[in-house]
Amino acid sequence: MGKTLYDKLWNAHLVDQDKNGNALLYIDRQLIHEVTSPQAFEGLKIANRKPWRASANLAVADHNIPTVNRNKGIPDPISALQINTLIMNCKDFNVPYIPIDDVRQGIVHVVGPEQGATLPGMTIVCGDSHTATHGALGSLAFGIGTSEVEHVLATQCLIQKKSKNMLVLVNGKLQKGVTAKDLVLQIIKKIGTAGGTGYTIEFAGDTIKDLSIEARMTVCNMAIEAGARAGIIAPDNKTIKYLENRPFAPKGKNLKRAIKYWKTLYSDSDAEFQNIIQLDANSVIPQITWGTSPEMSLNVGEKIPINKSNGSNNALKYMGLSGGDSLADYKLDKIFIGSCTNSRIEDLRSAATIIKGKKVAENIKLAMVVPGSGEVKRQAEVEGLHKIFINAGFEWRDPGCSMCLAMNADKLEPGERCASTSNRNFEGRQGHGGRTHLVSPIMAAAAAVKGHFIDVREIMDQV
């Protein structure tokens, strides 16, 4: 019987496995940030251990860093301590570290692929749940806990149990105004936030092949929101072209050897999947989440659901919504375009096309664009995108996780409603009492102009 892509990646890295299914998996790359690494490094110090292969790691601060006035230092003492601790730990253990003032600095899941530290065929881990992002380039990538970060540092291996295989097959053409973000929200709505539990999801089909690498990252990024261990997409010529000349990517003869291997990374035609989900891309339209879980999403223009369960009742109460209303009836307070889901150059370009020549609505207290890395920011400025956003009334920030989560100065205040391009709309995710609606970058841009949600296709028809 043939093997799935996940099977091939798993088998290539399997060191040993016992009769109970506990497996020792070799890890090719570990990405490190300031939040989940201090205890891991401390564990190494206490045990008098050194990293097994320090060069297999790459560290960057992203969760706690300020996105404005960074040259004035980090005002929050806890954030400053975490970042300084990361700097010292990387220095003490010779772990490669990208400084805050380096143009390469940014969100770890943007930096990894951008620098070529993410490669097809790799196993990649990070102490962050959205590590699934890297599966878009044909790697087996997943988030781990702090003790596991230490284990990988010390041994370059990790104890795991193999997941089941799920195939999400998407065919058809995405319509105008419909993005990868809408597609993945539709998938999560279809299977639920527990639908992928126990599985690694492979995304495939003509629609996935047509997506850019950056759009594929958006899809894989949110595989974790469907409950999956990881999300993967088979590498192809787009993947190879994307990785050419990246700093960490192989060069010359090594690249040729790598490409030969990368071209073997696909699911065989007779491979067995325990679950297959099919979706028609033609039926997907722009999405907006209404509740406190990514599965609680609506087609744009669809009415907020009437109370059906305690879960939806609680979500409606927290979000300050009434069933049967239209989301367009509720004014927004803030707009956030950023996060490891939607902060790459393609995301900013698409949002800028909607914003160009317009102004942010008067009721919007704050509209902000936070590029995913210094490289993204530099490219956007070369293209003049920053001027489009600034002229419209957006704040143009420095890279970081920013308002995706309330671990830095960029937060929602209680009761504030936000159109966000991030990945989670949990209670308090963007700030205590904050109300988050997940949307695509172009939907967030359209909402900024109108002050409330609108079908972005209406604006696109006018451009």
PARO-403986 format. One record per residue (C-alpha): x, y, z. Coordinates in Angstrom, 1 decimal. Example, Ala and Ser with C-alpha at 12.3 -4.5 7.8 and 13.67 -1.06 7.14 Angstrom:
<atoms>
<atom <12.3,-4.5,7.8>>
<atom <13.7,-1.1,7.1>>
</atoms>
This chain:
<atoms>
<atom <0.0,0.0,0.0>>
<atom <1.2,3.5,-0.8>>
<atom <2.1,6.1,1.8>>
<atom <0.7,9.5,2.6>>
<atom <3.0,12.5,2.7>>
<atom <2.7,12.4,6.5>>
<atom <3.7,8.7,6.6>>
<atom <6.8,9.5,4.5>>
<atom <7.8,12.4,6.7>>
<atom <7.2,10.4,9.9>>
<atom <9.1,7.3,8.7>>
<atom <12.1,9.4,7.5>>
<atom <12.5,10.8,11.0>>
<atom <11.5,7.8,13.1>>
<atom <14.4,6.8,15.4>>
<atom <12.6,4.1,17.4>>
<atom <9.2,3.0,18.5>>
<atom <7.9,0.7,21.3>>
<atom <5.1,-1.7,21.3>>
<atom <2.7,0.9,22.7>>
<atom <3.2,3.3,19.8>>
<atom <5.5,5.7,21.7>>
<atom <8.0,6.9,19.1>>
<atom <11.2,8.8,19.2>>
<atom <11.2,11.3,16.4>>
<atom <14.3,13.2,15.1>>
<atom <13.8,17.0,14.8>>
<atom <15.5,18.9,12.1>>
<atom <14.7,22.4,13.2>>
<atom <13.6,24.1,16.3>>
<atom <12.3,27.7,16.3>>
<atom <12.5,29.5,19.6>>
<atom <11.0,32.7,21.0>>
<atom <11.0,34.5,24.3>>
<atom <7.9,33.1,25.9>>
<atom <8.3,29.3,26.1>>
<atom <12.1,29.1,26.1>>
<atom <13.3,30.5,29.5>>
<atom <12.4,27.4,31.5>>
<atom <13.8,25.1,28.8>>
<atom <17.2,26.8,28.9>>
<atom <17.1,26.9,32.7>>
<atom <16.6,23.1,32.6>>
<atom <19.7,22.7,30.5>>
<atom <21.7,24.7,33.0>>
<atom <20.4,22.8,36.0>>
<atom <21.3,19.5,34.3>>
<atom <24.6,20.8,33.1>>
<atom <23.7,20.0,29.5>>
<atom <24.4,21.7,26.2>>
<atom <22.2,21.7,23.0>>
<atom <22.8,18.6,21.0>>
<atom <23.0,20.7,17.8>>
<atom <22.8,24.4,18.6>>
<atom <22.9,25.3,14.9>>
<atom <19.6,23.4,14.3>>
<atom <17.8,26.1,16.3>>
<atom <16.8,29.6,15.4>>
<atom <15.6,32.2,17.9>>
<atom <13.7,35.5,17.5>>
<atom <11.7,37.6,19.9>>
<atom <8.2,38.3,18.7>>
<atom <5.4,37.9,21.3>>
<atom <6.3,40.6,23.8>>
<atom <8.1,43.2,21.7>>
<atom <6.6,46.7,21.3>>
<atom <5.5,47.6,17.8>>
<atom <6.2,51.4,18.3>>
<atom <9.1,53.4,19.7>>
<atom <11.2,50.3,19.9>>
<atom <14.4,52.4,19.9>>
<atom <13.3,53.7,23.4>>
<atom <13.5,50.2,24.9>>
<atom <10.9,47.9,26.2>>
<atom <8.8,49.7,28.9>>
<atom <7.1,46.6,30.4>>
<atom <9.6,45.0,32.8>>
<atom <8.3,41.5,32.4>>
<atom <8.5,41.7,28.6>>
<atom <12.0,43.2,28.9>>
<atom <13.1,40.4,31.2>>
<atom <11.8,37.7,28.9>>
<atom <13.6,39.2,25.9>>
<atom <16.8,39.9,27.7>>
<atom <16.7,36.3,29.0>>
<atom <16.3,35.0,25.5>>
<atom <19.3,37.0,24.4>>
<atom <21.5,35.8,27.2>>
<atom <20.4,32.2,26.8>>
<atom <21.2,32.2,23.1>>
<atom <24.6,33.7,23.8>>
<atom <25.4,31.2,26.5>>
<atom <24.3,28.2,24.4>>
<atom <25.5,29.4,21.0>>
<atom <22.0,29.3,19.6>>
<atom <21.5,31.5,16.5>>
<atom <19.5,34.6,17.4>>
<atom <18.0,37.4,15.3>>
<atom <18.3,40.7,17.2>>
<atom <15.3,43.0,17.6>>
<atom <17.0,45.7,15.6>>
<atom <17.8,43.3,12.7>>
<atom <15.7,43.7,9.5>>
<atom <15.2,39.9,9.6>>
<atom <13.4,40.1,13.0>>
<atom <9.7,39.3,13.0>>
<atom <7.1,36.7,13.9>>
<atom <8.8,33.4,14.2>>
<atom <6.4,31.7,11.7>>
<atom <7.0,34.4,9.2>>
<atom <10.8,34.5,9.7>>
<atom <11.3,30.7,9.4>>
<atom <10.1,30.3,5.8>>
<atom <11.3,33.8,4.8>>
<atom <14.9,32.9,5.8>>
<atom <14.7,29.4,4.3>>
<atom <15.0,27.8,7.7>>
<atom <11.8,26.0,6.8>>
<atom <12.4,23.4,4.1>>
<atom <10.4,20.5,2.6>>
<atom <10.9,17.2,4.3>>
<atom <11.9,18.7,7.6>>
<atom <10.5,18.0,11.0>>
<atom <10.0,21.5,12.7>>
<atom <8.9,22.3,16.2>>
<atom <8.4,25.5,18.2>>
<atom <6.9,26.2,21.6>>
<atom <3.9,27.8,19.8>>
<atom <0.7,26.2,18.6>>
<atom <0.8,27.9,15.1>>
<atom <4.0,26.1,14.1>>
<atom <1.7,24.2,11.7>>
<atom <2.2,27.2,9.4>>
<atom <5.5,25.6,8.2>>
<atom <3.7,22.6,6.8>>
<atom <2.8,24.7,3.8>>
<atom <6.3,24.0,2.5>>
<atom <6.0,20.3,2.9>>
<atom <7.4,19.9,6.3>>
<atom <6.0,18.1,9.4>>
<atom <5.6,21.0,11.8>>
<atom <3.8,21.2,15.1>>
<atom <3.8,23.1,18.4>>
<atom <5.3,21.7,21.6>>
<atom <5.4,22.5,25.3>>
<atom <8.2,24.1,27.3>>
<atom <9.5,20.7,28.7>>
<atom <9.6,19.4,25.1>>
<atom <11.5,22.5,24.0>>
<atom <14.2,21.5,26.5>>
<atom <14.1,17.9,25.4>>
<atom <14.7,18.9,21.7>>
<atom <17.5,21.3,22.7>>
<atom <19.2,18.5,24.7>>
<atom <18.6,15.5,22.4>>
<atom <17.4,16.8,19.0>>
<atom <14.6,14.2,19.4>>
<atom <11.1,14.2,20.7>>
<atom <8.7,11.5,22.0>>
<atom <5.5,11.4,20.0>>
<atom <2.6,9.2,19.0>>
<atom <1.7,9.0,15.3>>
<atom <-1.4,10.8,14.2>>
<atom <-4.1,9.5,11.9>>
<atom <-4.2,10.8,8.3>>
<atom <-6.9,13.2,7.2>>
<atom <-7.2,14.6,3.6>>
<atom <-9.0,17.9,3.0>>
<atom <-9.5,17.9,-0.7>>
<atom <-10.5,21.3,-2.2>>
<atom <-11.2,21.6,-5.9>>
<atom <-12.7,24.5,-7.9>>
<atom <-11.7,28.2,-8.2>>
<atom <-11.9,30.7,-5.4>>
<atom <-14.2,33.6,-6.5>>
<atom <-13.3,37.3,-6.5>>
<atom <-12.9,38.6,-2.9>>
<atom <-12.4,35.1,-1.5>>
<atom <-9.0,34.4,0.1>>
<atom <-7.1,31.5,1.7>>
<atom <-8.3,32.9,5.1>>
<atom <-12.0,32.5,4.0>>
<atom <-11.2,29.0,2.8>>
<atom <-9.7,27.8,6.0>>
<atom <-12.4,29.4,8.1>>
<atom <-14.9,27.5,5.9>>
<atom <-13.1,24.3,6.4>>
<atom <-13.0,24.8,10.2>>
<atom <-16.7,25.6,10.2>>
<atom <-17.4,22.4,8.2>>
<atom <-15.4,20.0,10.4>>
<atom <-15.5,21.9,13.7>>
<atom <-12.6,22.9,16.1>>
<atom <-12.4,19.2,17.2>>
<atom <-12.8,17.8,13.7>>
<atom <-9.1,17.3,13.2>>
<atom <-8.3,16.0,16.7>>
<atom <-5.9,13.0,16.5>>
<atom <-5.1,13.8,12.8>>
<atom <-2.5,15.4,10.7>>
<atom <-4.3,17.1,7.9>>
<atom <-3.0,17.2,4.3>>
<atom <-4.6,19.9,2.2>>
<atom <-4.7,19.0,-1.5>>
<atom <-6.7,19.5,-4.7>>
<atom <-6.6,22.0,-7.5>>
<atom <-7.5,24.9,-5.3>>
<atom <-4.6,24.3,-3.0>>
<atom <-2.2,23.9,-5.9>>
<atom <-3.4,27.3,-7.3>>
<atom <-2.7,29.1,-4.0>>
<atom <0.6,31.0,-3.6>>
<atom <3.0,29.7,-0.9>>
<atom <2.0,32.6,1.4>>
<atom <-1.7,31.7,1.0>>
<atom <-0.8,28.1,1.8>>
<atom <0.8,29.2,5.0>>
<atom <-2.4,30.9,6.0>>
<atom <-4.3,27.6,5.5>>
<atom <-1.8,25.5,7.4>>
<atom <-1.4,28.1,10.1>>
<atom <-5.0,27.5,11.2>>
<atom <-5.0,23.7,11.0>>
<atom <-4.4,23.8,14.7>>
<atom <-7.8,25.7,15.0>>
<atom <-9.4,22.6,13.5>>
<atom <-7.9,20.5,16.3>>
<atom <-5.2,18.9,14.1>>
<atom <-1.7,18.1,15.2>>
<atom <-0.3,19.6,12.0>>
<atom <-1.3,20.7,8.5>>
<atom <0.8,19.9,5.5>>
<atom <0.8,20.6,1.7>>
<atom <3.0,18.7,-0.7>>
<atom <5.9,20.8,-2.1>>
<atom <5.8,21.6,-5.8>>
<atom <7.6,23.9,-8.3>>
<atom <6.1,26.9,-6.5>>
<atom <7.7,25.7,-3.3>>
<atom <11.1,25.3,-5.0>>
<atom <11.0,28.7,-6.6>>
<atom <10.0,30.3,-3.3>>
<atom <13.0,28.8,-1.5>>
<atom <15.6,29.7,-4.1>>
<atom <18.3,32.0,-2.7>>
<atom <16.8,32.1,0.8>>
<atom <19.7,32.5,3.3>>
<atom <19.3,29.1,5.1>>
<atom <18.3,27.2,2.0>>
<atom <20.8,24.8,0.3>>
<atom <22.8,26.1,-2.6>>
<atom <24.4,24.7,-5.7>>
<atom <24.8,20.9,-5.7>>
<atom <23.2,20.6,-2.4>>
<atom <20.1,22.4,-3.7>>
<atom <19.9,20.0,-6.7>>
<atom <20.1,17.0,-4.3>>
<atom <17.5,18.6,-2.1>>
<atom <15.1,19.2,-5.0>>
<atom <15.4,15.6,-6.0>>
<atom <14.3,14.5,-2.6>>
<atom <11.6,17.2,-2.3>>
<atom <10.0,15.9,-5.5>>
<atom <9.3,12.5,-3.7>>
<atom <7.3,14.3,-1.0>>
<atom <3.7,13.6,-2.0>>
<atom <1.0,11.2,-1.1>>
<atom <0.9,8.1,-3.2>>
<atom <-2.2,7.5,-5.3>>
<atom <-3.1,4.4,-3.3>>
<atom <-2.3,5.9,0.1>>
<atom <-4.9,5.4,2.8>>
<atom <-6.5,8.3,4.7>>
<atom <-8.7,7.5,7.7>>
<atom <-10.8,10.5,6.9>>
<atom <-11.4,12.5,3.7>>
<atom <-13.2,15.8,3.6>>
<atom <-14.1,17.4,0.3>>
<atom <-15.0,21.0,-0.4>>
<atom <-16.0,22.9,-3.5>>
<atom <-14.0,26.2,-3.6>>
<atom <-16.6,27.8,-5.8>>
<atom <-19.1,27.7,-2.9>>
<atom <-16.8,29.6,-0.5>>
<atom <-17.6,33.3,0.1>>
<atom <-16.0,35.8,2.5>>
<atom <-16.2,34.8,6.1>>
<atom <-16.6,36.6,9.4>>
<atom <-16.5,34.9,12.8>>
<atom <-19.3,35.9,15.1>>
<atom <-18.5,33.9,18.3>>
<atom <-15.6,32.9,20.5>>
<atom <-14.3,30.0,18.5>>
<atom <-13.0,29.9,14.9>>
<atom <-15.7,27.5,13.9>>
<atom <-18.3,30.1,14.7>>
<atom <-18.2,31.9,11.4>>
<atom <-20.7,33.3,8.9>>
<atom <-20.9,33.9,5.2>>
<atom <-20.8,37.6,4.8>>
<atom <-24.3,38.9,4.8>>
<atom <-25.6,36.0,6.7>>
<atom <-27.6,36.7,9.9>>
<atom <-26.1,36.0,13.4>>
<atom <-27.5,32.6,14.5>>
<atom <-30.4,32.5,16.9>>
<atom <-29.6,31.0,20.3>>
<atom <-29.3,27.2,19.9>>
<atom <-27.1,26.0,22.8>>
<atom <-25.4,27.1,26.0>>
<atom <-22.2,27.5,24.0>>
<atom <-23.7,29.8,21.4>>
<atom <-25.7,31.7,24.1>>
<atom <-22.5,32.3,26.1>>
<atom <-20.7,33.4,22.9>>
<atom <-23.4,35.8,21.9>>
<atom <-23.4,37.3,25.4>>
<atom <-19.6,37.7,25.5>>
<atom <-19.6,39.2,22.0>>
<atom <-22.5,41.6,22.8>>
<atom <-24.5,40.3,19.8>>
<atom <-28.2,39.4,19.3>>
<atom <-29.2,36.4,17.3>>
<atom <-31.0,37.3,14.0>>
<atom <-29.1,40.6,13.7>>
<atom <-26.7,41.4,10.9>>
<atom <-23.0,41.9,11.9>>
<atom <-23.1,45.0,9.7>>
<atom <-25.3,46.6,12.3>>
<atom <-22.5,46.6,14.9>>
<atom <-19.9,49.3,14.7>>
<atom <-16.2,48.4,15.1>>
<atom <-13.7,50.0,17.4>>
<atom <-10.4,48.7,16.1>>
<atom <-8.9,47.1,13.0>>
<atom <-5.8,44.8,13.2>>
<atom <-4.0,43.6,10.0>>
<atom <-1.2,41.4,11.1>>
<atom <-0.3,38.1,12.9>>
<atom <1.4,34.9,11.7>>
<atom <-1.7,34.2,9.8>>
<atom <-1.9,37.3,7.6>>
<atom <1.0,39.7,7.8>>
<atom <3.0,38.7,4.7>>
<atom <3.6,41.0,1.7>>
<atom <0.8,39.5,-0.3>>
<atom <-1.6,40.2,2.6>>
<atom <-0.5,43.8,2.8>>
<atom <-0.7,44.3,-0.9>>
<atom <-4.3,43.0,-1.1>>
<atom <-5.4,45.1,1.8>>
<atom <-3.8,48.2,0.3>>
<atom <-5.8,47.8,-2.9>>
<atom <-9.0,48.2,-0.9>>
<atom <-7.7,51.1,1.2>>
<atom <-6.1,53.1,-1.5>>
<atom <-7.5,56.6,-1.8>>
<atom <-9.9,56.1,1.1>>
<atom <-10.1,57.0,4.8>>
<atom <-10.6,55.0,7.9>>
<atom <-14.1,55.6,9.3>>
<atom <-14.4,58.1,12.1>>
<atom <-15.8,55.6,14.6>>
<atom <-12.6,53.5,14.3>>
<atom <-10.4,54.3,17.3>>
<atom <-7.4,52.6,16.0>>
<atom <-6.5,50.9,12.7>>
<atom <-3.1,49.3,12.6>>
<atom <-0.9,47.3,10.1>>
<atom <1.8,45.2,11.7>>
<atom <4.1,43.6,9.1>>
<atom <5.2,40.0,9.9>>
<atom <8.9,40.8,9.7>>
<atom <11.4,43.6,9.0>>
<atom <11.8,42.1,5.5>>
<atom <8.1,42.3,4.8>>
<atom <8.0,45.9,6.1>>
<atom <11.0,46.9,4.0>>
<atom <9.4,45.4,0.8>>
<atom <6.1,47.1,1.6>>
<atom <7.8,50.4,1.9>>
<atom <9.7,49.9,-1.4>>
<atom <6.3,49.4,-3.0>>
<atom <4.8,52.4,-1.2>>
<atom <2.2,50.4,0.6>>
<atom <3.0,52.1,3.9>>
<atom <2.0,55.5,2.4>>
<atom <-1.4,54.1,1.3>>
<atom <-2.1,52.9,4.8>>
<atom <-0.8,56.0,6.6>>
<atom <-2.7,58.3,4.3>>
<atom <-5.9,56.4,5.0>>
<atom <-5.4,56.8,8.8>>
<atom <-3.8,53.5,9.7>>
<atom <-0.8,53.2,12.0>>
<atom <2.2,51.6,10.3>>
<atom <4.0,49.5,13.0>>
<atom <7.2,47.5,13.5>>
<atom <7.0,43.7,13.2>>
<atom <5.8,41.5,16.0>>
<atom <2.9,39.4,17.2>>
<atom <1.2,42.6,18.3>>
<atom <-2.6,42.5,18.8>>
<atom <-2.9,38.8,17.9>>
<atom <-2.6,38.1,21.6>>
<atom <-2.6,40.2,24.8>>
<atom <1.1,39.8,25.6>>
<atom <2.3,43.2,24.6>>
<atom <1.0,46.8,24.6>>
<atom <-1.3,46.3,21.6>>
<atom <-4.6,45.2,23.3>>
<atom <-8.3,45.6,23.1>>
<atom <-10.0,47.2,26.0>>
<atom <-13.1,45.6,27.6>>
<atom <-16.0,45.7,25.2>>
<atom <-14.1,46.9,22.2>>
<atom <-14.9,45.2,18.9>>
<atom <-12.1,44.4,16.5>>
<atom <-11.9,43.1,12.9>>
<atom <-8.7,41.0,13.1>>
<atom <-6.7,39.0,10.5>>
<atom <-5.3,36.8,13.3>>
<atom <-6.2,33.2,14.0>>
<atom <-8.1,33.1,17.3>>
<atom <-11.2,34.8,18.6>>
<atom <-11.2,33.2,22.1>>
<atom <-12.5,35.2,25.1>>
<atom <-9.8,37.6,26.1>>
<atom <-7.4,36.6,23.4>>
<atom <-6.8,40.2,22.3>>
<atom <-7.3,41.7,25.6>>
<atom <-9.6,41.2,28.7>>
<atom <-13.2,41.6,27.5>>
<atom <-12.1,42.3,23.9>>
<atom <-14.4,41.1,21.1>>
<atom <-12.6,39.6,18.1>>
<atom <-14.0,38.9,14.7>>
<atom <-11.7,36.9,12.4>>
<atom <-11.6,38.0,8.8>>
<atom <-9.3,38.2,5.8>>
<atom <-7.0,41.2,5.2>>
<atom <-9.3,42.6,2.5>>
<atom <-12.4,42.2,4.6>>
<atom <-10.6,44.0,7.5>>
<atom <-9.6,46.8,5.1>>
<atom <-13.2,47.1,3.9>>
<atom <-14.4,47.2,7.5>>
<atom <-11.9,50.0,8.3>>
<atom <-13.3,52.1,5.5>>
<atom <-17.0,51.6,6.4>>
<atom <-16.6,51.4,10.2>>
<atom <-18.6,48.1,10.2>>
<atom <-18.5,44.9,8.3>>
<atom <-19.3,44.9,4.7>>
<atom <-18.9,42.5,1.8>>
<atom <-15.5,43.5,0.4>>
<atom <-16.8,42.6,-3.1>>
<atom <-18.9,45.7,-3.0>>
<atom <-15.8,47.8,-2.8>>
<atom <-13.9,45.7,-5.3>>
<atom <-16.7,46.3,-7.8>>
<atom <-16.1,50.1,-7.4>>
<atom <-12.3,49.9,-7.8>>
</atoms>
